Amino acid sequence: MVITPAMFVVLLALTESDRHGYALIEHAGRLSAGSIRLGEATLYRTLQRMRIDGLIEEIDAAPVDPKPDGRAGRRRYYRITAAGRTAVRDEAQRLAGLLSSETAQALLRSERKACG
């Protein structure tokens, strides 16, 4: 299974706690130091794919402020599954392995010299 950057930051965010969509967008930005910016369409497509793949599940939502028409609104909250934890751990290990490679380390050293 391919884990996209959007999926990776969403799974990372959900390892910390259950979250609703807007909180996932905000937390993904913080986790990636702003390098990954999830728009609503991208987030909800990603969440749908992850639910189909069994990486996350939708859980009971907490009520939110009433909508202008008086109906009570509900936020959808998401929780990581055991399969999601395995996937995010495997992807983190894969990325760590790539970053520790001689090629990556040489690139990082050359970038530091160029900046310093």
N, CA, C and O atoms as CSV, one atom per row, in Angstrom:
chain,resi,resn,atom,element,x,y,z
A,1,MET,N,N,0.842,-1.179,0.000
A,1,MET,CA,C,0.000,0.000,0.000
A,1,MET,C,C,0.886,1.240,0.000
A,1,MET,O,O,1.851,1.332,0.760
A,2,VAL,N,N,0.548,2.177,-0.852
A,2,VAL,CA,C,1.277,3.432,-0.941
A,2,VAL,C,C,0.689,4.411,0.067
A,2,VAL,O,O,-0.518,4.649,0.097
A,3,ILE,N,N,1.561,4.966,0.881
A,3,ILE,CA,C,1.155,5.985,1.847
A,3,ILE,C,C,1.614,7.335,1.292
A,3,ILE,O,O,2.814,7.589,1.185
A,4,THR,N,N,0.670,8.190,0.943
A,4,THR,CA,C,1.009,9.509,0.413
A,4,THR,C,C,1.426,10.422,1.570
A,4,THR,O,O,1.154,10.109,2.729
A,5,PRO,N,N,2.082,11.547,1.267
A,5,PRO,CA,C,2.418,12.491,2.340
A,5,PRO,C,C,1.183,12.947,3.125
A,5,PRO,O,O,1.246,13.088,4.346
A,6,ALA,N,N,0.068,13.175,2.436
A,6,ALA,CA,C,-1.161,13.584,3.133
A,6,ALA,C,C,-1.623,12.490,4.086
A,6,ALA,O,O,-1.985,12.771,5.228
A,7,MET,N,N,-1.612,11.250,3.623
A,7,MET,CA,C,-2.006,10.136,4.482
A,7,MET,C,C,-1.070,10.023,5.679
A,7,MET,O,O,-1.512,9.779,6.802
A,8,PHE,N,N,0.216,10.201,5.435
A,8,PHE,CA,C,1.206,10.062,6.503
A,8,PHE,C,C,0.966,11.082,7.611
A,8,PHE,O,O,0.960,10.718,8.786
A,9,VAL,N,N,0.769,12.361,7.257
A,9,VAL,CA,C,0.573,13.362,8.318
A,9,VAL,C,C,-0.764,13.179,9.017
A,9,VAL,O,O,-0.868,13.440,10.216
A,10,VAL,N,N,-1.792,12.737,8.296
A,10,VAL,CA,C,-3.081,12.469,8.941
A,10,VAL,C,C,-2.932,11.319,9.930
A,10,VAL,O,O,-3.418,11.403,11.058
A,11,LEU,N,N,-2.266,10.250,9.516
A,11,LEU,CA,C,-2.053,9.122,10.430
A,11,LEU,C,C,-1.214,9.536,11.633
A,11,LEU,O,O,-1.507,9.129,12.757
A,12,LEU,N,N,-0.176,10.339,11.413
A,12,LEU,CA,C,0.628,10.826,12.532
A,12,LEU,C,C,-0.230,11.622,13.512
A,12,LEU,O,O,-0.139,11.439,14.726
A,13,ALA,N,N,-1.055,12.500,12.972
A,13,ALA,CA,C,-1.926,13.314,13.837
A,13,ALA,C,C,-2.875,12.432,14.637
A,13,ALA,O,O,-3.133,12.695,15.812
A,14,LEU,N,N,-3.391,11.392,14.004
A,14,LEU,CA,C,-4.352,10.517,14.681
A,14,LEU,C,C,-3.689,9.577,15.680
A,14,LEU,O,O,-4.377,9.005,16.525
A,15,THR,N,N,-2.366,9.402,15.608
A,15,THR,CA,C,-1.704,8.586,16.634
A,15,THR,C,C,-1.732,9.304,17.975
A,15,THR,O,O,-1.649,8.665,19.024
A,16,GLU,N,N,-1.849,10.624,17.946
A,16,GLU,CA,C,-1.868,11.414,19.177
A,16,GLU,C,C,-3.257,11.469,19.807
A,16,GLU,O,O,-3.396,11.388,21.027
A,17,SER,N,N,-4.293,11.608,18.961
A,17,SER,CA,C,-5.667,11.659,19.471
A,17,SER,C,C,-6.653,11.622,18.310
A,17,SER,O,O,-6.292,11.880,17.162
A,18,ASP,N,N,-7.905,11.295,18.628
A,18,ASP,CA,C,-8.975,11.361,17.634
A,18,ASP,C,C,-9.156,12.832,17.264
A,18,ASP,O,O,-9.010,13.711,18.114
A,19,ARG,N,N,-9.470,13.096,16.009
A,19,ARG,CA,C,-9.604,14.488,15.566
A,19,ARG,C,C,-10.693,14.605,14.505
A,19,ARG,O,O,-11.027,13.634,13.825
A,20,HIS,N,N,-11.234,15.801,14.379
A,20,HIS,CA,C,-12.174,16.105,13.296
A,20,HIS,C,C,-11.397,16.750,12.157
A,20,HIS,O,O,-10.223,17.085,12.309
A,21,GLY,N,N,-12.053,16.920,11.024
A,21,GLY,CA,C,-11.393,17.373,9.811
A,21,GLY,C,C,-10.587,18.642,9.943
A,21,GLY,O,O,-9.420,18.677,9.553
A,22,TYR,N,N,-11.193,19.698,10.491
A,22,TYR,CA,C,-10.477,20.975,10.595
A,22,TYR,C,C,-9.247,20.831,11.485
A,22,TYR,O,O,-8.197,21.401,11.187
A,23,ALA,N,N,-9.368,20.072,12.577
A,23,ALA,CA,C,-8.225,19.851,13.466
A,23,ALA,C,C,-7.123,19.085,12.742
A,23,ALA,O,O,-5.939,19.323,12.983
A,24,LEU,N,N,-7.503,18.172,11.861
A,24,LEU,CA,C,-6.496,17.436,11.076
A,24,LEU,C,C,-5.750,18.371,10.129
A,24,LEU,O,O,-4.533,18.265,9.980
A,25,ILE,N,N,-6.470,19.275,9.499
A,25,ILE,CA,C,-5.835,20.245,8.594
A,25,ILE,C,C,-4.819,21.080,9.368
A,25,ILE,O,O,-3.683,21.251,8.926
A,26,GLU,N,N,-5.230,21.596,10.519
A,26,GLU,CA,C,-4.360,22.437,11.338
A,26,GLU,C,C,-3.144,21.655,11.844
A,26,GLU,O,O,-2.013,22.136,11.771
A,27,HIS,N,N,-3.386,20.458,12.352
A,27,HIS,CA,C,-2.302,19.671,12.935
A,27,HIS,C,C,-1.325,19.185,11.867
A,27,HIS,O,O,-0.121,19.122,12.116
A,28,ALA,N,N,-1.826,18.844,10.694
A,28,ALA,CA,C,-0.944,18.425,9.599
A,28,ALA,C,C,0.023,19.551,9.236
A,28,ALA,O,O,1.199,19.304,8.971
A,29,GLY,N,N,-0.467,20.763,9.226
A,29,GLY,CA,C,0.394,21.911,8.948
A,29,GLY,C,C,1.487,22.063,9.993
A,29,GLY,O,O,2.639,22.342,9.662
A,30,ARG,N,N,1.122,21.879,11.257
A,30,ARG,CA,C,2.118,21.980,12.335
A,30,ARG,C,C,3.128,20.832,12.274
A,30,ARG,O,O,4.331,21.055,12.409
A,31,LEU,N,N,2.643,19.610,12.071
A,31,LEU,CA,C,3.542,18.450,12.017
A,31,LEU,C,C,4.565,18.565,10.895
A,31,LEU,O,O,5.710,18.135,11.037
A,32,SER,N,N,4.140,19.148,9.779
A,32,SER,CA,C,5.029,19.235,8.618
A,32,SER,C,C,5.733,20.584,8.531
A,32,SER,O,O,6.348,20.903,7.514
A,33,ALA,N,N,5.644,21.375,9.598
A,33,ALA,CA,C,6.239,22.719,9.619
A,33,ALA,C,C,5.767,23.538,8.417
A,33,ALA,O,O,6.524,24.327,7.851
A,34,GLY,N,N,4.506,23.336,8.039
A,34,GLY,CA,C,3.910,24.106,6.952
A,34,GLY,C,C,4.176,23.576,5.557
A,34,GLY,O,O,3.667,24.135,4.586
A,35,SER,N,N,4.958,22.513,5.429
A,35,SER,CA,C,5.281,22.022,4.085
A,35,SER,C,C,4.139,21.231,3.467
A,35,SER,O,O,4.078,21.088,2.246
A,36,ILE,N,N,3.235,20.718,4.289
A,36,ILE,CA,C,2.061,20.017,3.767
A,36,ILE,C,C,0.835,20.811,4.183
A,36,ILE,O,O,0.529,20.947,5.368
A,37,ARG,N,N,0.146,21.327,3.184
A,37,ARG,CA,C,-1.069,22.110,3.429
A,37,ARG,C,C,-2.232,21.343,2.826
A,37,ARG,O,O,-2.347,21.217,1.607
A,38,LEU,N,N,-3.087,20.836,3.691
A,38,LEU,CA,C,-4.232,20.061,3.219
A,38,LEU,C,C,-5.427,20.976,3.011
A,38,LEU,O,O,-5.873,21.645,3.943
A,39,GLY,N,N,-5.941,21.005,1.802
A,39,GLY,CA,C,-7.196,21.680,1.552
A,39,GLY,C,C,-8.331,20.736,1.929
A,39,GLY,O,O,-8.112,19.540,2.122
A,40,GLU,N,N,-9.527,21.266,2.033
A,40,GLU,CA,C,-10.665,20.431,2.425
A,40,GLU,C,C,-10.889,19.273,1.457
A,40,GLU,O,O,-11.112,18.140,1.884
A,41,ALA,N,N,-10.832,19.551,0.161
A,41,ALA,CA,C,-11.090,18.495,-0.825
A,41,ALA,C,C,-10.047,17.389,-0.711
A,41,ALA,O,O,-10.387,16.206,-0.722
A,42,THR,N,N,-8.782,17.775,-0.602
A,42,THR,CA,C,-7.718,16.778,-0.458
A,42,THR,C,C,-7.904,15.980,0.822
A,42,THR,O,O,-7.785,14.755,0.814
A,43,LEU,N,N,-8.196,16.668,1.923
A,43,LEU,CA,C,-8.367,15.978,3.192
A,43,LEU,C,C,-9.490,14.958,3.108
A,43,LEU,O,O,-9.299,13.804,3.493
A,44,TYR,N,N,-10.648,15.352,2.618
A,44,TYR,CA,C,-11.788,14.438,2.637
A,44,TYR,C,C,-11.646,13.296,1.635
A,44,TYR,O,O,-12.163,12.205,1.876
A,45,ARG,N,N,-10.959,13.523,0.516
A,45,ARG,CA,C,-10.630,12.408,-0.391
A,45,ARG,C,C,-9.667,11.448,0.293
A,45,ARG,O,O,-9.810,10.229,0.195
A,46,THR,N,N,-8.687,12.013,0.984
A,46,THR,CA,C,-7.707,11.194,1.700
A,46,THR,C,C,-8.381,10.387,2.801
A,46,THR,O,O,-8.118,9.193,2.945
A,47,LEU,N,N,-9.248,11.030,3.577
A,47,LEU,CA,C,-9.959,10.328,4.650
A,47,LEU,C,C,-10.822,9.199,4.089
A,47,LEU,O,O,-10.868,8.107,4.655
A,48,GLN,N,N,-11.504,9.467,2.978
A,48,GLN,CA,C,-12.345,8.432,2.365
A,48,GLN,C,C,-11.495,7.234,1.943
A,48,GLN,O,O,-11.859,6.087,2.203
A,49,ARG,N,N,-10.367,7.501,1.294
A,49,ARG,CA,C,-9.480,6.418,0.862
A,49,ARG,C,C,-8.962,5.628,2.066
A,49,ARG,O,O,-8.894,4.399,2.029
A,50,MET,N,N,-8.604,6.335,3.117
A,50,MET,CA,C,-8.062,5.685,4.309
A,50,MET,C,C,-9.128,4.846,5.027
A,50,MET,O,O,-8.818,3.800,5.597
A,51,ARG,N,N,-10.368,5.304,4.997
A,51,ARG,CA,C,-11.455,4.506,5.579
A,51,ARG,C,C,-11.664,3.233,4.772
A,51,ARG,O,O,-11.826,2.154,5.343
A,52,ILE,N,N,-11.661,3.350,3.456
A,52,ILE,CA,C,-11.823,2.181,2.584
A,52,ILE,C,C,-10.687,1.183,2.818
A,52,ILE,O,O,-10.910,-0.027,2.834
A,53,ASP,N,N,-9.465,1.703,2.998
A,53,ASP,CA,C,-8.300,0.845,3.208
A,53,ASP,C,C,-8.199,0.307,4.636
A,53,ASP,O,O,-7.322,-0.504,4.934
A,54,GLY,N,N,-9.093,0.757,5.516
A,54,GLY,CA,C,-9.099,0.262,6.897
A,54,GLY,C,C,-8.045,0.882,7.792
A,54,GLY,O,O,-7.726,0.328,8.844
A,55,LEU,N,N,-7.493,2.033,7.390
A,55,LEU,CA,C,-6.461,2.697,8.185
A,55,LEU,C,C,-7.047,3.567,9.291
A,55,LEU,O,O,-6.422,3.777,10.331
A,56,ILE,N,N,-8.254,4.067,9.052
A,56,ILE,CA,C,-8.941,4.904,10.038
A,56,ILE,C,C,-10.404,4.482,10.086
A,56,ILE,O,O,-10.894,3.755,9.222
A,57,GLU,N,N,-11.086,4.964,11.126
A,57,GLU,CA,C,-12.525,4.752,11.222
A,57,GLU,C,C,-13.173,6.044,11.681
A,57,GLU,O,O,-12.566,6.842,12.395
A,58,GLU,N,N,-14.408,6.237,11.261
A,58,GLU,CA,C,-15.177,7.382,11.719
A,58,GLU,C,C,-15.826,6.980,13.035
A,58,GLU,O,O,-16.329,5.865,13.171
A,59,ILE,N,N,-15.812,7.886,14.001
A,59,ILE,CA,C,-16.395,7.573,15.305
A,59,ILE,C,C,-17.518,8.548,15.609
A,59,ILE,O,O,-17.712,9.533,14.896
A,60,ASP,N,N,-18.252,8.269,16.671
A,60,ASP,CA,C,-19.354,9.147,17.058
A,60,ASP,C,C,-18.866,10.577,17.160
A,60,ASP,O,O,-17.805,10.854,17.719
A,61,ALA,N,N,-19.649,11.465,16.618
A,61,ALA,CA,C,-19.267,12.870,16.563
A,61,ALA,C,C,-19.843,13.638,17.738
A,61,ALA,O,O,-20.907,13.315,18.267
A,62,ALA,N,N,-19.116,14.650,18.120
A,62,ALA,CA,C,-19.592,15.544,19.169
A,62,ALA,C,C,-20.461,16.617,18.539
A,62,ALA,O,O,-20.182,17.057,17.423
A,63,PRO,N,N,-21.512,17.049,19.232
A,63,PRO,CA,C,-22.344,18.121,18.675
A,63,PRO,C,C,-21.568,19.434,18.609
A,63,PRO,O,O,-20.697,19.707,19.435
A,64,VAL,N,N,-21.903,20.219,17.623
A,64,VAL,CA,C,-21.302,21.547,17.487
A,64,VAL,C,C,-22.421,22.570,17.500
A,64,VAL,O,O,-23.594,22.210,17.599
A,65,ASP,N,N,-22.067,23.836,17.403
A,65,ASP,CA,C,-23.071,24.894,17.418
A,65,ASP,C,C,-24.129,24.649,16.354
A,65,ASP,O,O,-23.833,24.118,15.284
A,66,PRO,N,N,-25.362,25.039,16.651
A,66,PRO,CA,C,-26.432,24.853,15.662
A,66,PRO,C,C,-26.140,25.589,14.368
A,66,PRO,O,O,-25.495,26.638,14.362
A,67,LYS,N,N,-26.622,25.026,13.281
A,67,LYS,CA,C,-26.491,25.659,11.973
A,67,LYS,C,C,-27.484,26.819,11.890
A,67,LYS,O,O,-28.409,26.897,12.698
A,68,PRO,N,N,-27.303,27.717,10.925
A,68,PRO,CA,C,-28.202,28.868,10.811
A,68,PRO,C,C,-29.680,28.480,10.711
A,68,PRO,O,O,-30.547,29.248,11.130
A,69,ASP,N,N,-29.976,27.308,10.166
A,69,ASP,CA,C,-31.380,26.911,10.040
A,69,ASP,C,C,-31.909,26.270,11.324
A,69,ASP,O,O,-33.047,25.802,11.357
A,70,GLY,N,N,-31.086,26.246,12.391
A,70,GLY,CA,C,-31.531,25.721,13.673
A,70,GLY,C,C,-31.217,24.262,13.905
A,70,GLY,O,O,-31.344,23.772,15.027
A,71,ARG,N,N,-30.802,23.543,12.842
A,71,ARG,CA,C,-30.463,22.134,13.021
A,71,ARG,C,C,-29.126,22.018,13.760
A,71,ARG,O,O,-28.224,22.839,13.592
A,72,ALA,N,N,-29.035,20.994,14.562
A,72,ALA,CA,C,-27.774,20.765,15.270
A,72,ALA,C,C,-26.758,20.207,14.294
A,72,ALA,O,O,-27.053,19.282,13.536
A,73,GLY,N,N,-25.572,20.766,14.314
A,73,GLY,CA,C,-24.503,20.254,13.470
A,73,GLY,C,C,-23.717,19.182,14.209
A,73,GLY,O,O,-23.750,19.106,15.437
A,74,ARG,N,N,-23.013,18.361,13.450
A,74,ARG,CA,C,-22.162,17.333,14.051
A,74,ARG,C,C,-20.842,17.312,13.294
A,74,ARG,O,O,-20.798,17.420,12.069
A,75,ARG,N,N,-19.789,17.172,14.049
A,75,ARG,CA,C,-18.481,17.019,13.431
A,75,ARG,C,C,-18.164,15.544,13.326
A,75,ARG,O,O,-18.480,14.759,14.221
A,76,ARG,N,N,-17.542,15.179,12.232
A,76,ARG,CA,C,-17.090,13.802,12.065
A,76,ARG,C,C,-15.693,13.687,12.672
A,76,ARG,O,O,-14.787,14.443,12.320
A,77,TYR,N,N,-15.534,12.757,13.563
A,77,TYR,CA,C,-14.236,12.500,14.173
A,77,TYR,C,C,-13.669,11.211,13.600
A,77,TYR,O,O,-14.405,10.309,13.203
A,78,TYR,N,N,-12.347,11.146,13.568
A,78,TYR,CA,C,-11.672,9.994,12.991
A,78,TYR,C,C,-10.692,9.422,14.008
A,78,TYR,O,O,-10.105,10.144,14.815
A,79,ARG,N,N,-10.535,8.108,13.944
A,79,ARG,CA,C,-9.633,7.380,14.840
A,79,ARG,C,C,-8.772,6.450,13.994
A,79,ARG,O,O,-9.249,5.849,13.032
A,80,ILE,N,N,-7.525,6.342,14.354
A,80,ILE,CA,C,-6.617,5.433,13.668
A,80,ILE,C,C,-6.934,3.992,14.097
A,80,ILE,O,O,-7.275,3.745,15.254
A,81,THR,N,N,-6.819,3.059,13.168
A,81,THR,CA,C,-7.042,1.636,13.466
A,81,THR,C,C,-5.682,0.951,13.686
A,81,THR,O,O,-4.629,1.561,13.499
A,82,ALA,N,N,-5.728,-0.299,14.076
A,82,ALA,CA,C,-4.490,-1.067,14.240
A,82,ALA,C,C,-3.736,-1.134,12.911
A,82,ALA,O,O,-2.510,-1.024,12.887
A,83,ALA,N,N,-4.457,-1.313,11.820
A,83,ALA,CA,C,-3.818,-1.338,10.496
A,83,ALA,C,C,-3.186,0.017,10.178
A,83,ALA,O,O,-2.119,0.076,9.568
A,84,GLY,N,N,-3.834,1.092,10.585
A,84,GLY,CA,C,-3.286,2.432,10.383
A,84,GLY,C,C,-2.010,2.646,11.177
A,84,GLY,O,O,-1.052,3.236,10.676
A,85,ARG,N,N,-1.995,2.167,12.415
A,85,ARG,CA,C,-0.773,2.280,13.240
A,85,ARG,C,C,0.381,1.506,12.604
A,85,ARG,O,O,1.517,1.981,12.580
A,86,THR,N,N,0.089,0.332,12.098
A,86,THR,CA,C,1.123,-0.465,11.437
A,86,THR,C,C,1.631,0.264,10.192
A,86,THR,O,O,2.837,0.334,9.957
A,87,ALA,N,N,0.708,0.803,9.399
A,87,ALA,CA,C,1.085,1.495,8.161
A,87,ALA,C,C,1.940,2.724,8.436
A,87,ALA,O,O,2.940,2.945,7.753
A,88,VAL,N,N,1.558,3.532,9.433
A,88,VAL,CA,C,2.315,4.756,9.716
A,88,VAL,C,C,3.674,4.404,10.314
A,88,VAL,O,O,4.660,5.082,10.027
A,89,ARG,N,N,3.748,3.381,11.121
A,89,ARG,CA,C,5.033,2.946,11.683
A,89,ARG,C,C,5.947,2.430,10.565
A,89,ARG,O,O,7.127,2.781,10.519
A,90,ASP,N,N,5.409,1.604,9.667
A,90,ASP,CA,C,6.198,1.081,8.555
A,90,ASP,C,C,6.711,2.199,7.657
A,90,ASP,O,O,7.860,2.171,7.217
A,91,GLU,N,N,5.856,3.182,7.386
A,91,GLU,CA,C,6.266,4.305,6.533
A,91,GLU,C,C,7.328,5.145,7.231
A,91,GLU,O,O,8.277,5.589,6.585
A,92,ALA,N,N,7.192,5.372,8.524
A,92,ALA,CA,C,8.196,6.128,9.280
A,92,ALA,C,C,9.544,5.401,9.241
A,92,ALA,O,O,10.590,6.032,9.086
A,93,GLN,N,N,9.514,4.084,9.382
A,93,GLN,CA,C,10.755,3.306,9.324
A,93,GLN,C,C,11.373,3.367,7.929
A,93,GLN,O,O,12.591,3.468,7.783
A,94,ARG,N,N,10.521,3.305,6.910
A,94,ARG,CA,C,11.022,3.391,5.534
A,94,ARG,C,C,11.699,4.737,5.293
A,94,ARG,O,O,12.790,4.798,4.727
A,95,LEU,N,N,11.042,5.818,5.729
A,95,LEU,CA,C,11.605,7.158,5.548
A,95,LEU,C,C,12.892,7.336,6.356
A,95,LEU,O,O,13.857,7.925,5.871
A,96,ALA,N,N,12.901,6.830,7.575
A,96,ALA,CA,C,14.103,6.924,8.409
A,96,ALA,C,C,15.269,6.191,7.735
A,96,ALA,O,O,16.403,6.668,7.761
A,97,GLY,N,N,14.989,5.049,7.142
A,97,GLY,CA,C,16.030,4.302,6.436
A,97,GLY,C,C,16.581,5.081,5.256
A,97,GLY,O,O,17.788,5.095,5.015
A,98,LEU,N,N,15.687,5.725,4.526
A,98,LEU,CA,C,16.139,6.538,3.391
A,98,LEU,C,C,16.988,7.703,3.867
A,98,LEU,O,O,18.022,8.005,3.272
A,99,LEU,N,N,16.556,8.363,4.941
A,99,LEU,CA,C,17.286,9.526,5.441
A,99,LEU,C,C,18.637,9.159,6.031
A,99,LEU,O,O,19.551,9.983,6.051
A,100,SER,N,N,18.770,7.938,6.509
A,100,SER,CA,C,20.050,7.540,7.088
A,100,SER,C,C,21.006,6.973,6.036
A,100,SER,O,O,22.144,6.637,6.363
A,101,SER,N,N,20.570,6.862,4.797
A,101,SER,CA,C,21.440,6.343,3.742
A,101,SER,C,C,22.612,7.295,3.509
A,101,SER,O,O,22.523,8.491,3.788
A,102,GLU,N,N,23.698,6.749,2.999
A,102,GLU,CA,C,24.883,7.572,2.717
A,102,GLU,C,C,24.554,8.698,1.742
A,102,GLU,O,O,25.032,9.821,1.903
A,103,THR,N,N,23.751,8.405,0.748
A,103,THR,CA,C,23.400,9.412,-0.260
A,103,THR,C,C,22.645,10.577,0.377
A,103,THR,O,O,22.954,11.741,0.119
A,104,ALA,N,N,21.659,10.259,1.209
A,104,ALA,CA,C,20.894,11.320,1.866
A,104,ALA,C,C,21.770,12.125,2.808
A,104,ALA,O,O,21.668,13.351,2.850
A,105,GLN,N,N,22.625,11.457,3.562
A,105,GLN,CA,C,23.509,12.160,4.494
A,105,GLN,C,C,24.479,13.069,3.751
A,105,GLN,O,O,24.747,14.185,4.198
A,106,ALA,N,N,25.008,12.604,2.618
A,106,ALA,CA,C,25.907,13.441,1.806
A,106,ALA,C,C,25.164,14.663,1.277
A,106,ALA,O,O,25.708,15.768,1.268
A,107,LEU,N,N,23.934,14.467,0.841
A,107,LEU,CA,C,23.129,15.585,0.350
A,107,LEU,C,C,22.885,16.605,1.462
A,107,LEU,O,O,23.009,17.810,1.241
A,108,LEU,N,N,22.541,16.126,2.645
A,108,LEU,CA,C,22.304,17.033,3.770
A,108,LEU,C,C,23.572,17.794,4.148
A,108,LEU,O,O,23.515,18.987,4.449
A,109,ARG,N,N,24.705,17.115,4.134
A,109,ARG,CA,C,25.973,17.804,4.435
A,109,ARG,C,C,26.271,18.884,3.403
A,109,ARG,O,O,26.700,19.982,3.756
A,110,SER,N,N,26.042,18.571,2.115
A,110,SER,CA,C,26.330,19.565,1.066
A,110,SER,C,C,25.367,20.750,1.157
A,110,SER,O,O,25.750,21.883,0.866
A,111,GLU,N,N,24.134,20.495,1.556
A,111,GLU,CA,C,23.174,21.592,1.709
A,111,GLU,C,C,23.565,22.490,2.880
A,111,GLU,O,O,23.434,23.712,2.799
A,112,ARG,N,N,24.049,21.882,3.975
A,112,ARG,CA,C,24.490,22.685,5.135
A,112,ARG,C,C,25.666,23.572,4.753
A,112,ARG,O,O,25.724,24.737,5.145
A,113,LYS,N,N,26.601,23.021,3.989
A,113,LYS,CA,C,27.772,23.817,3.562
A,113,LYS,C,C,27.341,24.964,2.666
A,113,LYS,O,O,27.862,26.073,2.783
A,114,ALA,N,N,26.402,24.709,1.782
A,114,ALA,CA,C,25.941,25.751,0.855
A,114,ALA,C,C,25.217,26.871,1.592
A,114,ALA,O,O,25.288,28.030,1.184
A,115,CYS,N,N,24.521,26.531,2.678
A,115,CYS,CA,C,23.764,27.523,3.446
A,115,CYS,C,C,24.633,28.235,4.479
A,115,CYS,O,O,24.290,29.327,4.932
A,116,GLY,N,N,25.728,27.636,4.842
A,116,GLY,CA,C,26.505,28.169,5.966
A,116,GLY,C,C,27.710,28.844,5.524
A,116,GLY,O,O,28.473,29.348,6.349
